[in-house]
C-alpha cells in the first residue's frame, strides 16, 4: 500500500494542541492523521495520509495536501520549517533529506544506537525526509520505523576590524540599510535575502534619485539577473 507522509518543524516557539494521534479527516479507507514529537528543541509534526492503492493517486493527493497544509499555517501566521536549514524555512522542493544512512548502517542500527534496539527490532527501516514524500509499505504501517538525522555545522571566523566614525544626520538612511543587510545575512533563503538587499539599496537612495534613468536601469538589470537564478 502507498502512504503520504509530510514532516515539518514549528518555528518561533509554536506548539499544537495535539497530544495523541489526531485524525484530521478520512475518506473511505484513507485517513489523514497528525502526530507531534516534542523530544527535540523544536516541535516536530508528522502528517500521514493513506493507504492508497495506486501511487499516482497518492502523489496527486500528496501535492494537494502539502499546499493545503502550507496555506492553512500561513493564514494562521504560524511559520513552519520544511527545509531543516538555518534561516531557510521553505523551498520549492517537495522534500529535503538532511542526511543518509548506508545499508550497513540500517542493518546495524541496533548496534550503533543501542537505545533504539527495541524500537527497530524486526521493523522496516526508512529514512525520514522533511517535507512530503510517498512511501510504498508492505504489511501494516506500524511495522515501519522512520529514522531522522540532523547535522549542525559551525563556522569559526575572525573578529572583524571595526572602523569608528561619527554618526551624522545624513547617516540615518545608512543605519536603515545596515539593519536590512544584517537581516539579509541571517537568511539563507536567496529569495528573501535578495528582497532585503534590494530594499537596503533603496533605503540609501533619495526619492529624487529613484527617478534617475541610471538607477532605474540598474534595478531592472538586477531583477532580470535574479529571475534567471
N, C-alpha and C positions, 0 to 999 in steps of 0.2 A: 504494500500500500504506500501511497505517496502523501507526505505531510509538508506543510509550510511552517517555517519557524523564523520568527523575527526577534532579534535580540538588540537591546539598546540600554544605555545608561540615562538616568535622570540627572540633570545638571542643577547647579545653584541650590543645593540642599533641599530639593524637592523629594517628596515621597508620595506613595499612593495608599489609599485606604483599602488595601488588599492584604489579607493575612494568609488565607489558604488559596487553593486553586479556584479561580473565578471563571465561570462560563459567560463570555460576552454575548454570544449568540450561537444558534445552532440551526442547521438546515438539513433535514433527512438524517443521514449518518454522520455528516460533517459537523464538528464542533469547533468553535474558536474559544480557546482558553488563555488565561493570563496568570502568570506566577511572578512573584517578586523575591529577589535574593538580596538580603541586607548584610551579607557577610563581608563584603568589601567596603571600601571607604565611600563609594557612591552606590546608590540603589540601582540594581540591575533588574531589568524587566524582560521576561520571556513571553512571547505570544505564539501559540501554536494553533494550527488550523488544519483539520483533516479528520479522517483519512479520505483521500481521493483515489479513485480507481485509475484515472488517466493523468499522466504527468502534465500534459498540455493544459488540462483544466486547472490543475494545481498552480501552474505558472501564471495563468491568466488571473486567477483569484488572488495569487500572491501579490502581483503588481497592484491590483485594486486595493488590497488590504494595506500594503505598505504606504501608499499615498493617502489613503483614508486615515491611517494612523497618524501620519505626519500632519495632515490638515487639522485633525482633532486637537493635537497637542499645540500646534501653532495658534489656534483660535483661543486656547486657554492660556497662551503665553508661557508655556512650560517648555524650556529648552531640553531637547533630547540629543544624546551623543550616539551616532551610529558609525563613527569612524574610529574612535579609540585614540586618536592623535591629540596631542596638546594643542589647544586653540582651534581645532577643526572639528566642529560638531556634526557636519553633514557633508555629503558629497553626492555626485550624480550617479555613482556606482550603487548597485542594489545591495552589495555586501562587501565587507573588508575582513581579510584574515590577518590577524596580528602576528601570529607565529604558527609553526607547523611541527607536528610530531613525525618522526621516522617510523617505518613499520616496526623496527626493533623497539622503539620507544613505546608504541602501542601495545606490543606483545608483553613487554616487561614493565608496564605501568605500575603494577602492584609492588614491584621491587624498587622502582625509582621513587615512588611516593607510597610508602607503607600505610600511611593514614587513609589512603583511598582503596586499600586492598579489598575490603568488604563491598564497597560501592561498585567496583569494576569487575568483581568476580563473575565469570560466565556471562558477561554483558558485551553487547556490540558497541565498540568504542568509535565515536565520531568526533571530529574536530569542530569546535564551535566557531562561528563567524559572527561579526557584528553586522546588523542589517538583516536582509531577508535571503533565505536560501531554501531550496527544495531538497527533501531527503526521501530516498526510497528505503523503507524499513520493512524487513521481513518479521512476521510474527507480531507480538504486542509491542506497542511503543515504549512501554515501561522497561523493556529489556534492552533499551538503547541508552547509553550514557554519553553526554556531551562534555568534552574536556576543553577548557579555555586556558589560554596563556597570555600573559602580558609582559611587555618589555619596557623598562624605564631607562631612558638614556639621559645622561647629564653632560653638559658641555662646560668645561672649565676654561675661563677666559681671564686675560689680564685686566686689572682695573684700568679703565680708560683715563687718558690725560684730560684734565679739566681746565678749560680756559675761562678765567674770571673776567667779566665785563659788567659795566654799569647798565642798569635797566632804564631805558628811556620810554617815554610815552609811545614812540613810534614802534617799540618792540611788542606792543600788545598783540598785533597780528602774528608775530613770530612765536609768541608764547602759545597762542591758539594752535598754530601749525605744529609746534613741538608736541603738544598734547595729543593731537590726532596721529602724528607719526609714531609716538610711543605706543598708542593703542594698536596701530597697524603692525608694529613689531611683535606684539603679543599674539597676533592671529596668524596662524599658518594657512588659513583658507585664502588662496590667492585672489579670489573674487572679492571678499570683504576687505582684504588688505589693500587691494587696488583702489576701491572706492574711498577708503580713508586717506590714502596718499593723494588722490586727486583733490579731495576736499581740503587737505592741508595745503596743497598748491594754490587752490582758490582763496584760501584764507590770507595768503600773502599778497594777493592782487586786489587793487582797489577797483571799485565799480567802474571807474573811468577806464582803467587799463583793460578790463574784461571786454570792452568793446573794440579793442585794438585788433586789427586783422591778423597780426602775427600771433597773438595769444589764441585767437580762435583756430588758426591753422594748427598750432601746437596741440591743443586739446583734441581736435579732430584726428590728428595723426596718432596720438596716444590711444584714442578709442578704437581706431582701425587695427592697431597693433594688438591691443588686448583682445579684440574679437576673434583673432586668429589663434589664440592660446587654447 
